Amino acid sequence: MTLNGCAGRGPQNDGPYPGDDVNSPEAMRGRIMDRRVRPGITVLLDDSIKLVAGKRVALVTNQTGVDEQGRRSIDLLFSDSRAQRAGIKLVKLFAPEHGARGTEEREHLADDRDERTGLPVYSLYKETTVGPPDSLLQDVDLLIVDLQDIGTRTWTYVGVMLYTMQAGARRGIPVVVLDRPNPLSGAVAEGALLDSTIADPSPPTPGGKTNGFALYPMPLRHGLTMGEMARLFQAQFKMGTRLSVVPVRNLRRTMWFDDTKLPWVRPSPNIPNLTSALIYPALVPFESSNVSVGRGTNEAFQRFGAPWLRADSVARLLEDLSLTGVRFRAERFTPSKPGDGKYDGRAIPGIRIEVTDRERIQPSRVGAAILWALARVHHDSLQLRPAAFDERLGSARVREALLGGADPDAVLDRVLPAVIAFEKDARRFHLYR
């Protein structure tokens, strides 16, 4: 296994490569002709099984860890004939925020047991996101991470991956990241970079302040896959992890998730579909406010509201900005048992965000416009928790400018040079064209 390596078929590479376990001419021709997208778990079992052969494996995953047929990575590594022939022994599971089934909306998730395999599931979500503890890695030869990111900097599954890499470096255990597509495509990065004074990649400690998502100065919508971020972290943090990334086969940077034809599995209870994932960067900062982002409805992160909201006035202001790829419509909605506890059972005024062109919408500008409009119409009613808001938005300076009435487009135009510089530097970690 090579440091900062990349296993499996590289992007746009149709030929054979080291690690092939099925290398007959017929099998090779079949793979060359198959242009369907295949996630990292499939590539691992088909072509890179030598990475994990004969190892005692701990798998970091949840409900999103499935192959193109919807079969769980857990089951494939536990009992698939390819895994068995290779002598893989899956010994334990680790689960991130929302638990192994992706249904929980609370802290302090308890350890569990996987019903199908009987394997123990250890929770990595306590008061905050944590990494695999050293005490549970004594019988482990290899750590595998198979989690679905959604393309936004604030996703705690990325923190789980980073902390797993750090645990691997501490214990001398190799880490394999099974890559998955960025649902929002890898063609665009936008939004304020996380301020370097906020970013903290340190592993969590008792009483510490890490949160699992404010990790590295990257744009709110970063344009990378999990595997590409693992490579970035490995280089930028000068980590000693023996890292291998198994890429997605036949993925192109311009592909949205539905272009891949892979099964959509809710990455969390409040991301029901790709539209919610797309608008999520716009509304996630408002998790740290007295504004509902639609949790407790069937279209979370596609609407926002509050009892004090003058929806018609705010919607009019937003429409007057003529933002590309999006429209705003006043409505009422009623959260039911929302995970954030906001306005449970109350019919509240709200605004629906309607995507009219996903290739042109810039969610970070939508979020900036919403903050600006709410501040103009409801300066006395809008309440933010500044530090937590900034961890999500990325910048206190951007927040303060928008609350002060600065034009939202002009505010985000000022951060464009930093976004462009990030995109340019991140290309060396790209796995897909």
C-alpha positions in Angstrom: 0.0 0.0 0.0 1.5 3.3 -1.0 1.5 6.6 0.9 -1.2 9.0 -0.4 -1.9 6.4 -3.0 -4.8 5.9 -5.4 -6.0 2.4 -6.0 -8.3 1.1 -8.7 -9.0 2.4 -12.1 -7.9 5.9 -12.5 -10.1 8.6 -14.2 -10.6 8.2 -17.9 -8.3 5.2 -17.9 -9.8 2.1 -19.7 -6.8 -0.1 -19.5 -5.6 -2.6 -16.9 -3.8 -1.5 -13.8 -2.0 -3.0 -10.8 -4.2 -4.8 -8.4 -6.4 -6.6 -10.9 -7.8 -9.8 -9.5 -9.8 -10.6 -12.6 -7.5 -10.1 -15.5 -8.5 -12.5 -18.2 -8.8 -10.9 -21.6 -12.6 -11.5 -21.6 -13.0 -9.8 -18.2 -10.8 -7.0 -19.1 -12.7 -6.3 -22.3 -15.9 -6.4 -20.4 -14.7 -3.7 -18.0 -13.4 -1.5 -20.8 -16.8 -1.6 -22.5 -18.8 -1.0 -19.3 -19.1 2.8 -19.0 -21.5 2.7 -16.1 -20.4 4.5 -12.9 -19.3 2.2 -10.2 -18.6 3.3 -6.6 -15.4 2.6 -4.7 -16.8 -0.5 -3.0 -17.4 -2.2 -6.3 -14.0 -1.2 -7.7 -12.3 -2.5 -4.5 -13.9 -5.9 -4.8 -13.6 -6.2 -8.6 -10.1 -4.8 -9.1 -8.2 -3.8 -5.9 -8.9 -6.6 -3.5 -5.2 -7.0 -2.8 -5.4 -3.8 -0.8 -7.5 -5.6 1.9 -6.7 -9.3 1.4 -6.0 -11.2 4.6 -6.8 -8.1 6.8 -8.8 -7.7 9.9 -11.0 -4.7 8.8 -12.9 -2.0 10.7 -15.4 -0.3 8.4 -16.5 3.3 8.9 -19.9 3.6 7.2 -23.6 4.1 7.4 -26.7 3.6 5.2 -25.0 5.4 2.3 -22.4 2.7 2.0 -24.0 0.7 -0.9 -22.9 -0.5 -4.3 -24.7 0.3 -7.6 -27.3 -2.4 -6.8 -28.0 -1.0 -3.4 -26.2 -3.8 -1.6 -24.5 -2.7 1.6 -20.8 -2.5 1.8 -21.1 -4.1 5.2 -22.6 -7.3 3.7 -20.2 -7.3 0.7 -17.1 -7.1 2.9 -18.6 -9.6 5.4 -19.9 -12.4 3.2 -19.4 -11.7 -0.5 -17.5 -14.6 -2.2 -14.8 -12.2 -3.4 -14.1 -10.9 0.1 -14.1 -14.4 1.5 -11.7 -15.7 -1.1 -9.4 -12.8 -0.3 -9.4 -13.7 3.4 -11.0 -10.4 4.5 -12.3 -10.5 8.1 -14.7 -7.7 8.9 -14.4 -7.3 12.7 -16.3 -4.2 13.6 -18.2 -1.1 12.4 -18.0 2.6 13.2 -21.0 4.9 12.5 -21.0 8.7 12.1 -23.6 11.3 13.0 -27.2 10.0 12.5 -26.1 6.5 13.2 -25.6 3.4 11.1 -29.1 3.6 9.7 -29.0 7.4 9.2 -32.2 8.0 11.1 -31.0 9.6 14.4 -31.2 13.3 15.1 -29.6 13.6 18.5 -26.2 13.6 20.2 -24.8 10.9 22.4 -25.7 8.1 20.0 -25.3 4.7 21.7 -23.2 1.8 20.4 -25.3 -0.8 18.6 -25.2 -4.1 16.8 -25.7 -4.7 13.1 -28.8 -7.0 12.7 -27.6 -8.8 9.6 -24.0 -9.6 10.5 -24.1 -9.4 14.3 -21.1 -7.1 14.2 -20.7 -4.4 16.9 -21.4 -0.8 15.7 -19.5 1.8 17.7 -20.8 5.3 17.6 -18.6 8.2 16.5 -21.1 10.8 17.5 -21.1 11.8 21.1 -21.3 15.4 22.2 -19.7 16.0 18.8 -18.1 14.0 16.1 -15.2 11.9 17.2 -12.7 9.4 15.6 -12.2 5.7 16.2 -10.7 5.4 19.7 -7.3 3.7 20.0 -8.7 1.2 22.5 -11.0 -0.2 19.8 -8.3 -0.6 17.1 -6.0 -3.2 18.8 -7.4 -6.0 16.7 -7.6 -4.1 13.5 -5.2 -4.3 10.6 -7.0 -1.9 8.2 -9.5 0.9 8.4 -11.9 1.5 5.5 -14.1 4.6 5.1 -17.2 4.4 2.9 -19.4 7.5 3.4 -21.4 9.8 1.1 -20.5 13.5 1.2 -22.9 16.1 -0.2 -20.4 18.6 -1.5 -20.7 21.2 1.3 -17.9 22.1 3.7 -20.1 21.7 6.8 -20.6 17.9 6.5 -19.5 15.9 9.6 -18.8 12.7 7.6 -15.8 14.5 6.3 -14.6 15.1 9.9 -15.1 11.4 10.6 -12.9 10.6 7.7 -10.2 13.0 8.8 -10.3 11.7 12.4 -10.1 8.1 11.1 -7.0 9.1 9.1 -5.5 10.6 12.2 -6.3 7.4 14.2 -4.6 5.4 11.5 -1.5 7.5 11.6 -1.3 7.2 15.4 -1.7 3.4 15.4 0.2 2.7 12.2 -2.9 1.3 10.6 -3.4 1.8 6.8 -6.6 3.7 5.8 -8.6 3.0 2.6 -11.2 5.5 1.4 -13.8 4.1 -0.9 -14.7 7.1 -3.0 -18.2 8.2 -4.0 -19.5 11.0 -6.3 -19.9 14.6 -5.2 -23.7 14.9 -5.6 -23.4 18.6 -6.7 -20.8 17.7 -9.3 -17.1 18.5 -9.1 -17.2 21.3 -11.6 -18.0 24.2 -9.3 -16.6 25.7 -6.1 -18.2 28.8 -4.5 -18.9 30.6 -1.3 -16.7 32.0 1.4 -13.7 30.0 2.4 -13.6 29.0 6.1 -11.6 31.6 7.9 -8.2 30.1 9.0 -8.8 31.4 12.5 -11.9 29.1 12.7 -10.6 26.1 10.9 -9.5 23.3 13.3 -8.4 19.9 12.1 -7.3 18.7 15.5 -8.7 15.4 16.7 -11.4 15.9 19.3 -10.5 15.8 23.0 -12.7 15.7 26.1 -14.0 19.2 26.6 -12.5 20.3 23.3 -14.2 22.6 20.8 -13.9 20.7 17.6 -17.2 20.1 15.8 -16.3 17.7 13.0 -16.9 20.1 10.1 -14.9 23.4 10.5 -11.7 21.7 9.4 -9.9 23.4 6.6 -10.1 26.7 4.7 -12.1 25.6 1.7 -15.2 27.2 0.0 -18.7 26.4 1.3 -19.3 24.4 -1.9 -15.9 22.8 -2.4 -16.3 20.7 -5.6 -14.4 17.7 -4.3 -15.2 14.1 -3.5 -14.4 12.4 -0.2 -11.4 10.7 -1.8 -10.1 14.0 -3.2 -10.5 15.6 0.2 -8.6 12.7 1.9 -5.7 13.3 -0.5 -5.9 17.1 0.2 -5.9 16.5 4.0 -3.0 14.0 3.7 -0.8 16.6 1.9 -1.9 19.8 3.6 -1.8 18.5 7.1 1.4 16.5 6.4 -0.2 13.4 7.8 1.6 10.1 8.2 -1.4 8.0 7.3 -0.7 5.2 4.9 -3.6 6.3 2.7 -5.1 4.6 -0.4 -8.1 6.0 -2.3 -10.2 3.7 -4.4 -11.8 6.0 -7.1 -15.2 5.8 -8.6 -15.1 4.1 -12.0 -16.2 6.2 -15.0 -17.0 9.3 -13.0 -16.6 12.7 -14.7 -16.3 16.0 -12.8 -19.4 17.5 -14.5 -21.7 14.6 -13.4 -24.4 15.4 -10.9 -25.5 12.5 -8.7 -28.5 11.6 -10.8 -26.2 11.5 -13.9 -24.4 8.6 -12.3 -27.5 6.4 -12.1 -26.4 5.2 -8.7 -29.1 4.7 -6.1 -29.8 7.8 -4.0 -29.7 7.0 -0.3 -30.6 9.8 2.1 -27.3 10.9 3.6 -29.1 12.3 6.6 -32.8 12.5 7.7 -33.1 16.0 6.3 -31.5 15.6 2.9 -34.4 13.7 1.2 -33.2 14.3 -2.4 -30.7 16.1 -4.6 -32.6 19.4 -4.6 -32.2 19.6 -0.8 -28.5 18.7 -1.1 -28.1 21.5 -3.7 -29.8 24.2 -1.6 -28.3 23.0 1.7 -25.2 25.3 1.4 -27.5 28.3 1.2 -29.5 27.5 4.4 -27.1 25.5 6.6 -25.7 28.7 8.3 -29.3 29.4 9.5 -29.1 26.2 11.6 -27.5 28.7 14.1 -30.4 31.1 14.1 -34.1 31.4 15.0 -35.0 30.6 11.4 -36.4 27.2 10.5 -34.8 25.6 7.5 -37.7 23.2 7.0 -36.6 20.4 9.3 -39.6 18.4 10.3 -41.1 18.7 6.8 -40.8 16.5 3.8 -38.7 19.1 1.9 -36.1 20.2 4.5 -33.5 22.7 3.1 -35.9 23.8 0.4 -37.7 26.4 2.5 -37.2 28.6 5.4 -39.5 30.4 7.8 -40.3 31.8 11.3 -43.4 33.1 13.1 -42.2 36.7 12.7 -41.4 36.4 9.0 -43.1 38.8 6.6 -42.8 36.3 3.8 -44.2 38.5 1.0 -41.8 41.3 1.7 -38.7 39.1 2.0 -39.7 37.1 -1.1 -40.1 40.4 -3.1 -36.7 41.6 -2.0 -35.1 38.3 -3.1 -36.9 38.2 -6.4 -35.8 41.8 -7.1 -32.2 40.6 -6.9 -32.7 38.4 -10.0 -30.5 35.7 -8.8 -29.7 33.1 -11.5 -31.2 29.7 -11.5 -33.6 30.3 -8.6 -37.0 31.8 -7.6 -38.7 32.5 -4.3 -42.3 32.0 -3.3 -44.1 32.8 -0.1 -45.8 29.9 1.6 -46.8 28.5 5.0 -45.5 25.3 6.4 -45.8 23.3 9.7 -42.7 21.6 11.1 -43.5 18.3 12.8 -41.1 17.0 15.4 -38.2 18.9 13.8 -34.7 17.7 14.9 -33.7 21.3 15.7 -36.8 21.8 17.9 -37.9 25.0 15.9 -41.6 25.7 15.9 -42.9 22.2 16.3 -46.5 21.9 15.2 -46.8 25.6 14.4 -48.0 26.8 11.0 -45.4 29.5 10.2 -44.9 31.9 7.3 -42.1 30.8 5.0 -40.5 31.1 1.7 -39.9 28.2 -0.8 -36.7 28.2 -2.8 -37.4 26.9 -6.3 -34.4 25.8 -8.4 -35.0 26.8 -12.1 -31.5 26.0 -13.4 -29.2 23.9 -11.3 -26.2 24.6 -13.6 -26.6 28.4 -12.9 -27.7 28.6 -9.3 -25.0 29.6 -6.8 -26.3 28.5 -3.4 -23.8 30.5 -1.5 -25.1 33.7 -3.2 -28.7 32.6 -2.4 -27.7 32.2 1.3 -26.0 35.6 1.3 -29.1 37.2 -0.2 -31.4 35.6 2.3 -29.3 36.9 5.2 -29.2 40.3 3.7 -33.0 40.4 3.1 -33.9 39.1 6.6 -31.6 41.7 8.1 -33.3 44.4 6.1 -36.9 43.4 6.9 -36.4 41.8 10.4 -33.3 43.3 11.9 -34.8 43.2 15.4 -36.4 39.7 15.1 -33.6 37.8 13.4 -31.3 36.2 16.0 -28.0 34.5 15.2 -25.4 32.7 17.3 -22.5 34.4 15.7 -19.7 31.9 16.3 -21.7 28.9 15.2 -23.1 30.9 12.2 -19.6 31.8 11.1 -18.4 28.2 11.4 -21.0 27.3 8.7 -20.9 30.5 6.6 -17.2 30.6 6.9 -16.4 34.2 7.7 -17.4 36.8 10.4 -16.5 39.5 7.9 -19.0 38.3 5.3 -21.7 37.9 8.0 -21.1 41.4 9.3 -21.2 43.0 5.9 -24.5 41.3 5.0 -26.1 42.3 8.3 -24.9 45.8 7.7 -26.7 46.0 4.4 -23.9 45.5 1.9 -24.9 44.2 -1.5 -24.7 40.4 -1.3 -23.3 40.0 -4.8 -20.5 42.6 -4.0 -19.7 40.8 -0.7 -19.3 37.4 -2.4 -17.4 38.9 -5.4 -14.8 40.0 -2.9 -14.1 36.4 -1.8 -13.8 35.1 -5.4 -10.0 35.4 -5.7 -9.6 33.1 -2.7 -12.1 30.6 -4.2 -10.2 30.7 -7.5 -6.9 30.1 -5.7 -8.4 27.2 -3.8 -9.7 25.6 -7.0 -6.3 26.0 -8.7 -4.4 24.4 -5.8 -7.0 21.6 -5.3 -6.5 20.4 -8.9 -3.4 18.4 -7.8 -5.7 16.2 -5.7 -8.3 15.6 -8.4 -9.1 12.0 -9.4 -11.6 12.8 -12.2 -11.6 15.0 -15.3 
